[in-house]
């Protein structure tokens, strides 16, 4: 957990540490390529042979968003190519896909295509900069030159006086629970079944009043209806209540995934950097507990004073 001083938030506890993952599965990599073979280790971009070469590369556009899935990557490679190696520079591993068909426009060339997904925890350089490296290889294992393409990971975060954000890295159904400060003995918690911070039993409130009280923006991957967002935010557009907050992560279902690594962050007054953050990992054991109010693993506890 990291804390920025002087922002009116006092962190009291952070629970839920990550456990290790298998390096052979690609679980720890920022980029995942559907149907490809994963190899641990940073992709090699050093000069080698001149052939086989990557002749073209298309990612439709050079902008990514945290947690994006099914990003199309296509291109062509020269004669003698049998497979394509691709990965992000600095990632924990890289991926190998076979070439597919002959390129109808350039005799002797081959085409390749794949779908890639990018973890919400992908590390970037200043300005969200990333570098995608692609190189062709032949049946002897000889690699041609690396083609490097810059891409940008743009952070998407709602504006608000206080934003509490949960994101995760696999197609699981995780739920964000935020318990709000309460002036009485009752518990006021924002979660998927109660997406507004209005007290329980409030009658006749308008949509705007519900929004102003703080709200959950979405229930991502609800009951394994995969939407690809893998991000949930509790947003306070105006001044958030002062007092004691408890943030939990409930693993409703892994939806067939082995695990889900998650991150909880707290942002204040439209700041670009979180003032608090915590990390954890959900396993099958986490799905076996009740999923109602108060459910989940405690991720953060903090006091907020606007």
C-alpha positions as CSV (number, residue, x, y, z in Angstrom):
1,X,0.0,0.0,0.0
2,X,1.2,3.5,-0.8
3,X,0.0,6.7,0.9
4,X,0.4,10.2,-0.3
5,X,0.7,12.7,2.7
6,X,-1.5,15.7,3.3
7,X,-4.6,14.6,1.4
8,X,-7.0,14.1,4.2
9,X,-6.9,10.3,4.2
10,X,-5.6,8.2,7.0
11,X,-5.0,4.5,6.2
12,X,-5.6,2.1,9.0
13,X,-5.2,-1.3,7.5
14,X,-4.7,-3.2,4.2
15,X,-5.3,-6.9,3.9
16,X,-5.2,-9.5,1.0
17,X,-1.7,-10.2,-0.3
18,X,-1.0,-11.7,-3.7
19,X,0.3,-15.3,-3.9
20,X,2.6,-16.7,-6.5
21,X,1.5,-17.8,-10.0
22,X,2.8,-20.3,-12.4
23,X,5.3,-18.7,-14.9
24,X,4.4,-21.2,-17.6
25,X,0.8,-20.1,-17.7
26,X,1.4,-16.4,-18.6
27,X,-0.7,-15.5,-15.5
28,X,1.8,-12.9,-14.4
29,X,2.2,-11.3,-17.9
30,X,0.6,-7.9,-18.8
31,X,-0.3,-9.2,-22.3
32,X,-2.2,-12.4,-23.0
33,X,-2.6,-13.8,-26.5
34,X,-5.5,-16.1,-27.1
35,X,-4.4,-19.6,-28.3
36,X,-0.7,-18.8,-28.3
37,X,2.2,-20.5,-26.6
38,X,3.7,-18.6,-23.6
39,X,7.4,-18.4,-22.8
40,X,8.7,-16.7,-19.6
41,X,11.3,-14.1,-20.0
42,X,11.6,-10.7,-21.6
43,X,11.3,-10.7,-25.4
44,X,14.6,-10.4,-27.2
45,X,14.8,-7.3,-29.4
46,X,18.5,-7.5,-30.1
47,X,19.7,-7.5,-33.8
48,X,20.0,-11.0,-35.3
49,X,19.5,-12.2,-38.9
50,X,17.9,-10.1,-41.6
51,X,15.4,-12.8,-42.4
52,X,12.7,-13.8,-41.9
53,X,11.3,-10.4,-41.5
54,X,8.0,-8.8,-40.3
55,X,6.7,-6.9,-43.3
56,X,3.6,-5.3,-41.9
57,X,1.9,-4.9,-38.5
58,X,-1.5,-3.5,-37.6
59,X,-3.2,-3.0,-34.2
60,X,-6.0,-0.9,-35.7
61,X,-4.9,2.0,-33.5
62,X,-2.0,2.5,-31.0
63,X,-4.2,3.2,-28.0
64,X,-5.1,0.7,-25.3
65,X,-7.2,0.9,-22.2
66,X,-6.7,-0.9,-18.8
67,X,-8.3,-4.3,-18.9
68,X,-9.0,-4.2,-22.7
69,X,-9.7,-7.6,-24.2
70,X,-9.7,-9.0,-27.8
71,X,-7.4,-6.4,-29.2
72,X,-6.8,-7.4,-32.9
73,X,-3.1,-7.7,-34.0
74,X,-2.5,-8.7,-37.6
75,X,0.3,-8.5,-40.1
76,X,2.5,-10.2,-42.7
77,X,5.9,-11.9,-42.6
78,X,8.4,-12.8,-45.3
79,X,9.3,-16.0,-47.0
80,X,10.5,-18.8,-44.8
81,X,8.5,-17.7,-41.8
82,X,6.8,-20.4,-39.7
83,X,5.8,-18.5,-36.6
84,X,5.6,-15.0,-35.1
85,X,7.0,-14.0,-31.7
86,X,5.3,-11.0,-30.0
87,X,5.3,-9.4,-26.6
88,X,5.5,-6.1,-24.7
89,X,9.1,-4.9,-24.0
90,X,9.7,-5.3,-20.3
91,X,6.9,-7.9,-19.8
92,X,7.3,-11.1,-17.8
93,X,7.1,-13.2,-21.0
94,X,6.2,-13.3,-24.7
95,X,4.0,-15.3,-27.0
96,X,4.4,-17.5,-30.1
97,X,1.7,-18.0,-32.8
98,X,2.0,-19.9,-36.1
99,X,1.6,-18.1,-39.4
100,X,-1.7,-18.7,-41.0
101,X,-2.1,-18.4,-44.8
102,X,-0.3,-17.1,-47.8
103,X,-0.6,-13.3,-48.3
104,X,-2.7,-12.9,-51.4
105,X,-1.1,-9.5,-52.2
106,X,2.5,-10.4,-51.8
107,X,3.6,-13.8,-53.2
108,X,5.9,-15.7,-50.7
109,X,4.7,-13.8,-47.7
110,X,2.4,-15.2,-44.9
111,X,-0.2,-13.6,-42.8
112,X,-0.7,-13.8,-39.0
113,X,-3.4,-12.7,-36.7
114,X,-4.3,-12.9,-33.0
115,X,-6.4,-11.5,-30.2
116,X,-4.6,-10.0,-27.3
117,X,-5.8,-8.9,-23.9
118,X,-4.0,-6.5,-21.5
119,X,-4.1,-6.6,-17.8
120,X,-5.4,-3.5,-15.9
121,X,-2.1,-3.7,-14.0
122,X,0.1,-3.2,-17.1
123,X,3.1,-1.0,-16.2
124,X,3.8,1.9,-18.5
125,X,6.4,4.6,-19.0
126,X,5.6,8.3,-18.6
127,X,2.6,9.2,-20.6
128,X,1.3,5.6,-20.7
129,X,4.0,4.5,-23.2
130,X,4.5,0.9,-24.1
131,X,6.4,-0.9,-26.9
132,X,5.0,-3.9,-28.7
133,X,7.8,-6.1,-30.2
134,X,7.1,-8.5,-33.1
135,X,9.6,-10.7,-35.0
136,X,9.3,-13.7,-37.3
137,X,11.1,-17.0,-36.9
138,X,11.6,-20.0,-39.2
139,X,11.6,-23.8,-38.6
140,X,15.3,-23.7,-37.5
141,X,14.4,-21.3,-34.8
142,X,16.3,-18.4,-36.5
143,X,14.8,-15.0,-35.7
144,X,14.7,-12.0,-38.0
145,X,14.8,-8.4,-36.9
146,X,12.4,-7.1,-34.3
147,X,9.7,-4.7,-35.4
148,X,8.9,-2.2,-32.6
149,X,5.6,-0.4,-32.4
150,X,4.8,2.2,-29.8
151,X,1.4,1.9,-28.1
152,X,-0.2,4.0,-25.4
153,X,-2.2,2.8,-22.4
154,X,-4.7,5.5,-21.5
155,X,-6.0,5.5,-17.9
156,X,-9.8,5.9,-17.8
157,X,-11.0,7.0,-14.4
158,X,-14.2,8.9,-13.5
159,X,-14.0,12.4,-12.0
160,X,-15.1,13.0,-8.5
161,X,-14.3,14.3,-5.0
162,X,-13.5,10.7,-4.0
163,X,-13.3,7.7,-6.3
164,X,-12.8,4.1,-5.0
165,X,-11.8,1.8,-7.8
166,X,-11.5,-2.0,-8.2
167,X,-9.9,-3.6,-11.2
168,X,-8.8,-7.2,-11.9
169,X,-7.0,-9.2,-14.6
170,X,-9.1,-12.2,-15.6
171,X,-12.7,-12.7,-16.8
172,X,-14.0,-13.4,-13.3
173,X,-16.9,-11.7,-11.5
174,X,-15.6,-9.7,-8.7
175,X,-17.7,-7.1,-6.7
176,X,-16.6,-3.9,-5.0
177,X,-18.2,-3.2,-1.6
178,X,-17.7,0.2,0.1
179,X,-19.0,0.7,3.6
180,X,-19.7,4.4,4.2
181,X,-19.4,6.4,7.4
182,X,-22.6,6.2,9.4
183,X,-23.9,8.5,12.1
184,X,-26.0,5.8,13.7
185,X,-25.7,2.0,14.4
186,X,-26.8,1.1,10.9
187,X,-24.5,0.0,8.1
188,X,-24.7,2.0,4.9
189,X,-22.8,0.0,2.1
190,X,-22.6,0.6,-1.6
191,X,-22.4,-2.6,-3.6
192,X,-24.2,-4.2,-6.7
193,X,-27.5,-4.8,-4.8
194,X,-27.4,-1.3,-3.4
195,X,-25.6,0.9,-5.9
196,X,-26.3,4.2,-4.2
197,X,-25.1,5.8,-0.9
198,X,-28.6,6.8,0.0
199,X,-29.6,5.3,3.4
200,X,-31.6,2.1,3.4
201,X,-35.3,2.9,3.3
202,X,-35.0,6.2,1.6
203,X,-38.3,7.0,-0.2
204,X,-38.9,9.4,-3.1
205,X,-35.3,10.2,-3.8
206,X,-34.5,11.5,-7.3
207,X,-31.8,10.0,-9.6
208,X,-29.6,13.1,-9.0
209,X,-29.9,12.7,-5.2
210,X,-28.9,9.1,-5.5
211,X,-25.9,10.1,-7.6
212,X,-24.8,12.8,-5.2
213,X,-24.9,10.4,-2.3
214,X,-22.2,8.3,-4.1
215,X,-22.8,5.5,-6.5
216,X,-21.5,2.3,-8.1
217,X,-21.0,2.9,-11.8
218,X,-21.3,-0.8,-13.0
219,X,-21.5,-4.4,-11.9
220,X,-18.8,-5.8,-14.3
221,X,-19.0,-9.4,-15.5
222,X,-22.2,-9.8,-13.5
223,X,-23.0,-13.5,-13.0
224,X,-20.4,-14.3,-15.6
225,X,-22.0,-12.3,-18.4
226,X,-18.6,-11.1,-19.6
227,X,-18.5,-7.4,-20.5
228,X,-14.7,-7.1,-20.7
229,X,-14.6,-4.0,-18.4
230,X,-13.2,-5.7,-15.2
231,X,-13.4,-2.3,-13.5
232,X,-15.9,-1.1,-10.9
233,X,-15.9,2.4,-9.3
234,X,-17.7,3.9,-6.4
235,X,-17.9,7.6,-7.2
236,X,-18.7,10.7,-5.1
237,X,-19.2,13.5,-7.6
238,X,-19.5,16.1,-4.9
239,X,-18.2,16.2,-1.3
240,X,-17.9,12.7,0.1
241,X,-19.0,12.0,3.6
242,X,-16.2,12.4,6.2
243,X,-15.4,9.5,8.5
244,X,-14.5,5.9,8.4
245,X,-14.6,3.8,5.2
246,X,-14.2,0.0,4.7
247,X,-13.5,-1.4,1.3
248,X,-13.9,-5.1,0.5
249,X,-13.5,-7.3,-2.6
250,X,-16.1,-10.1,-3.0
251,X,-15.3,-12.9,-5.4
252,X,-18.8,-13.9,-6.6
253,X,-17.5,-16.3,-9.2
254,X,-14.2,-17.0,-11.1
255,X,-16.3,-17.8,-14.2
256,X,-13.9,-20.7,-15.1
257,X,-10.7,-18.8,-14.4
258,X,-8.1,-20.2,-12.1
259,X,-7.5,-17.0,-10.2
260,X,-8.1,-13.2,-10.4
261,X,-5.5,-10.7,-9.3
262,X,-7.1,-7.5,-8.2
263,X,-6.2,-3.9,-7.2
264,X,-8.1,-1.4,-5.2
265,X,-7.2,2.3,-5.5
266,X,-8.5,5.5,-3.9
267,X,-8.4,8.8,-5.7
268,X,-9.1,12.2,-4.3
269,X,-10.2,15.4,-6.1
270,X,-9.5,14.2,-9.7
271,X,-5.8,13.5,-8.9
272,X,-4.0,11.4,-11.4
273,X,-2.2,9.3,-8.8
274,X,-4.0,7.2,-6.2
275,X,-3.6,8.3,-2.6
276,X,-4.1,4.7,-1.4
277,X,-3.8,1.3,-3.1
278,X,-3.9,-2.4,-2.2
279,X,-3.4,-5.6,-4.1
280,X,-4.7,-9.2,-3.7
281,X,-5.6,-12.4,-5.5
282,X,-8.9,-14.3,-5.5
283,X,-9.0,-18.1,-5.6
284,X,-11.7,-20.7,-5.7
285,X,-11.9,-20.6,-1.9
286,X,-13.0,-17.0,-2.0
287,X,-16.1,-17.9,-4.0
288,X,-17.5,-20.2,-1.2
289,X,-18.4,-17.5,1.3
290,X,-21.7,-15.6,1.4
291,X,-22.1,-12.8,-1.2
292,X,-24.4,-10.3,0.5
293,X,-23.8,-7.1,2.4
294,X,-20.4,-7.1,4.2
295,X,-19.1,-9.9,2.0
296,X,-15.6,-10.2,0.7
297,X,-12.0,-9.7,1.7
298,X,-11.1,-6.5,3.4
299,X,-8.8,-4.5,1.1
300,X,-8.6,-1.1,2.7
301,X,-9.8,0.8,5.8
302,X,-9.3,4.6,5.9
303,X,-10.6,7.7,7.5
304,X,-11.6,10.5,5.1
305,X,-11.7,14.2,6.0
306,X,-12.5,16.5,3.0
